Amino acid sequence: MLQKQKQNIPLAVTMGEPAGVGGEALLKTWAYHRNNLPPFLVIDSIDRLKKIAKQLDLDVPLYRHKLNAANLPPFNKCLHIIDTPLESISVPGQLNFKNVNSVVNSITKAVALTLAGNTAGIVTNPIHKSALYKAGFPYPGHTEFLASLTEPNHSPVMMLACDQLRVVPITIHVSLADALSSLTTQSIIEQSKITAHALEYDFGIVNPHLAIAGVNPHAGEFGTMGDEEQTIIQPAIDVLKANGIRVSGPYPPDTLFTAQARSTYDAAICMYHDQALIPIKTLDFDGGVNVTLGLPFVRTSPDHGTALDIAGTGLVKEFSLVAAIRMAGKLATNRSNPKHV
């Protein structure tokens, strides 16, 4: 049974892309899993969710949530909504650029509520980056926008997590060639420090162990297959150790994710996107969670996109959203009751 969050404060779940599968996954999550999840409220359009519930034949009573109101109905009796109307009609699977402001407003409201202490953390439904970009959205993605809403601006780190594995990619949404050229000792040091801190304060792991992946076959094999391990990665490991962080490596990437290897560390620091995401999606495609480390609030997200091709069909599986909500609840509890204090 989940430990209750401090004062039973709900999480905030954002709208995401209205034409995507987020609304369907959300309604299924409440309908089928609400008794085994921490409470959450949704920043979304009530009208949109009503239409989706009717289309899916889901019995989900929707309640217009009032902040700080007395005698609110319990979470397991109705889905609490902070109504955020759409600016235009939303059709499943069809992007409508006129709704970008509603998507952004949902995220902004979630951050404001959480920073004010009205919600315990944020779970973001997937957004569609191309739709945002065409509407003039100036940030690469969710994570950078969330960081911009904090003061001072923080340096967030992306972690992907499931029950069997936690991974952090040092470089993310760039080509493999650009990932190699942009990899630096300093970026490994900074993101590893943030990861170690989050493992302790958010995940409740005392003296966490980070395993650092190499970037070349056989971790370079003493420079015969590339020297990044010697010139970039090992110097970062040396600095991290000098700072008291329990870290080891660099390890050959092809053996770092076996069951035996995974049992020896708390998170793997990977050098590029697919090096991190391939193993975790292979291990738990439906249950993987995107966690943003280094922010002044808890933020998780399902590890999938908007899936426009199946939006409106009822085929979406809700398990990644369920896992994201469950993990956000645990992280929020750990932050409010740190084990190391």
N, C-alpha and C positions, 0 to 999 in steps of 0.2 A: 504494500500500500504506500502511495506517495506521501511523503511528509508534507504537511500543510505549509504554504508560504506564510511569511510573516504577515499577520493580520488578515490572512486570506485575501490579499489583494489580487485581482485578476490580471492575467496577461492581456496584451493588446494584439489582435490579429488584423493585419492590413488587407485591403481589397485586392491588391495585385492587378494584373491586366484583366479588365472586365470581360474581354472576349475569350479569355483562356479558361483553364480548368479549375482555377483557384476556388471559385464559388461552389462548384460541385464537390470538390474535395472537402471544403469547409463544412458543408451541410451534412455530408456523410460522416465526417469526423464527430460532429455533435450527435447525430442520430444514433450512431453505432458504438461510440466510445466514451460518451460524456461521463459515465460513472467511474471511469478509470483514468481521468485526466484532471489536471489542475484547472480551476475556473478561468475562463477567458471571455473577453468581449470583443466584438468585431467592429471595425471602422469601415463601413461599406454602405451601399445603397440598399435600403430595405426593399424597395420595389424590385430591384434586380434579384435579390435573394428569394423573394416571394415567387417570382417567375421560375427561377431555377428549381425551387422546391416543388412547385406544381408540376413542372415538366418531368422531374425524376420521381414523382409520387412519393415524396418524403414528408413525413409528418414532423415538421420542425416549427414550433411556435416561435415567432419573432417578437422581441420586446424592445421598444425604444428606450434605451438606457439613459438614465438621468444621473449624472455625477453627484455623489454625496447625498442622494435621496434616501430617505428612511424607508424601511420595509420593502426593499427590492425583492422581487421573486427569486427563488434560488436558481442557481446555474443549471441544475439538472431538470428544471421544469420548462425553461425557455432559453433561447439563444439571445443574448443581450447584444443590441446593435446601437452604435453611435452613428446615426444616419448621415451618410455622405452622398448626396444625390449625384447621379451622373449628369453631364451636360448634354448628352445626346443618347439616342437609343443604342443599346449594345446588343449585337447579334453574336452568338457563340461562333468562334472560328473566324470572325471578320473584324480586323482591326479598325477602330474608329478613332482617328487622331484628335477628335474634339473632346475625348474623355481623358486626355493626358492630365489636365489640371486636377481632375477628381482623383486620379491615381496618386499624384504627388501630394495632394491635400491629405489623403489617407495616411501616408507615411509621416508627413509633418505633424499631424495630430497625434499619431502614436508616440512620436518622440517627445512632444510637449507633455502628453499625459504621463509618460514614464519618468521624465525628468522632474515633474511636479509631484511624483509619488502616488499618482492615482492608479497607475498600472505597474506591475512588477517587472515587466520586460516586454519585448516585442518579438512577434513571429510574423515575418513578412511573406505574403504570398508572392509567387513569381511575377515579375514585370516583363514587358516586352521591350527590349532596349531600342530596337529600330524605330518603334513607334514614338518613344520618348525623344530619340535623337532628331527625328523629323519635325518634332514640335519645339525643338530648340533646347532640350534638356542638356545642360552643360557638363554632366558628370558621366564617367565611364559606366557606372552602374549603381546599384543599391548601396553597396558598402561605402563608396566615396561620398554619396549624398548623405547618408546617415552621419558620417564623420563631420561633414560640413555643418550639420545642425547642432554640433556640440561646441562648447566654448571653454577653454581654447580648443581648436581643432585637434583631434586625436589621429594617431597613425594606426588604422585598423589592420588586422591580420585575418586572413581567411583560413578557417579550419573546417575540414570535413570529418564527421564523426559518426560511428556506429558502435554497436556493442563490442565488436572485435578489433576495431582499429580507429586511431585518430591520426590524421595527416595534415600537414601544413605545406602548401606549395609556396616557395619563395617568389617565383615569378608566376604570373597568372595568365591573363588573356592577351598573350602576345605569341607570335610565331616561335617555333623552336629555335630558329636562327637568332631571333631577337632575345629570346630567353637566355641563351648562352652568352650573348654579347653584353647583356645587362646584368648578369649575375655578379654580385660583388661580395666581398668579405663583410662589409658593413651591413648590407641588407640581411645576410644570414645572422649576424650578431643581433641586430635590432629585433627581427621577427622571432628569433629563438628566445630572447629575453621576455618578450611579450607573451609568448606561448608558455614558457615556464611559469610566469606569474599567474596566468589564467588557469593553468592546470592546478595550481595550489589554491587560488582564491575562488574560482568558479566551480572546478571539478572536485575540490576537496582532497587533492592528492598531496600528501606530505613528501617533500623532497623528490619531485618528479624526475624521471629519466627521459632525456631526449636522444633519439637515435638519428644521426645525420646521414643522409644518403649521399653517395657519390653521384657523379653525373655521367661518367664514362663507363663503358663495359669493364667489369671487374674492378670498378673504382679506379680506373686508370692503370692498374697493374704497374705501380712504381714509375709512372710517367711514360710507359711505352704505348699507351692507348689514349693519351691526353694528359695534360698536366694541371687541369683545373682543381683536382683534389689537393695537389701540393701547393699551388699558388693562391687559391681562393678559399677553399673549404677548410683545410687544416688550420690556417691562421685564425679563422673564425672560431673553430673548436678550441684552440689554445686560449683565446681571449675569454670565451664563455667559461672554461674551466677556471681561469684566473679570477673570474667574478663569482665563483662558488656555485655555478650551475652544473648539475650532474648531466654530462653529455658524453657521447661516444661516437666513433666513426672516423672517417667516412666509410660507409659500408657499401659493398656491391649492390646495386638496386635489384638485381635479379634474385637475391636471397633474403632481402630485408623484410619481405612480407609473408614468409612462411609462418605456419602456426607456431613453430618453435621460436622463431625470431620475434614474433609479435608479443610473446609472453615475457620478453625481457625489457620492454620499454613502454612508456606511457604515451608517447606521440612520436611520429616520424617526421622529420623536417626534410622535405623533398625539394629538388632544385627547379622543377618545372611542372606545369599544370597536369599533364597526363601521367607523369610519374607518380603523382599523388592520387589522382582520381580513378585511374584504371583499377588499382587493387581494391579500393573501397567500394566501387560500384560492382566489382566482381563478387566481393564478399556479401554485400547487402544492398542491392540496387534499390529496393523499395524502402528500406529503413534508414538510408543515409541522411544526415542532417548537415546543413551549412551553418556554421557558428562563426560569428564575427567576434574576434578577440580584440582587446585594447580599447573598447568603448566604455563610457561611464554608465552604461546600461546593458542588460542582457539582450542579445539579438540572435535569433535562429531563423532558419528558413528551410523549406523542403529542398532536397537536392535534385530538383528537376525544373524544367522550364514551363512555359505557358501551355504547351501541347495543343496548339490551335487545331491540329488535325483531328483531335478526338473531342474537342470542346462541344458540349451539348449532347453528346451521345450517351453519357452515363457510364462510359467505360473507364474513366480515371480511377486509379486506386488511391485511396486516401492515406495509406500507411506512412508515407514520408512526412506528411503534415502532422499526423498523429505523433510520430517520433519527434518532430520539431517542437511541438507543444509540450510534450512530456519532458524533453531535455531542457527547454526554457524554464519550466517549472522547477526542475532540479537545480539548475544553475542559479536561479533567483533565490532559492532556499539557501544554497551554499553561500551566496554573497551576504545574505542577511544573518547567517549563523556560521561564520567561518570556523572550520575545525581546528585551525592552528592557533586560535586565540585562547 
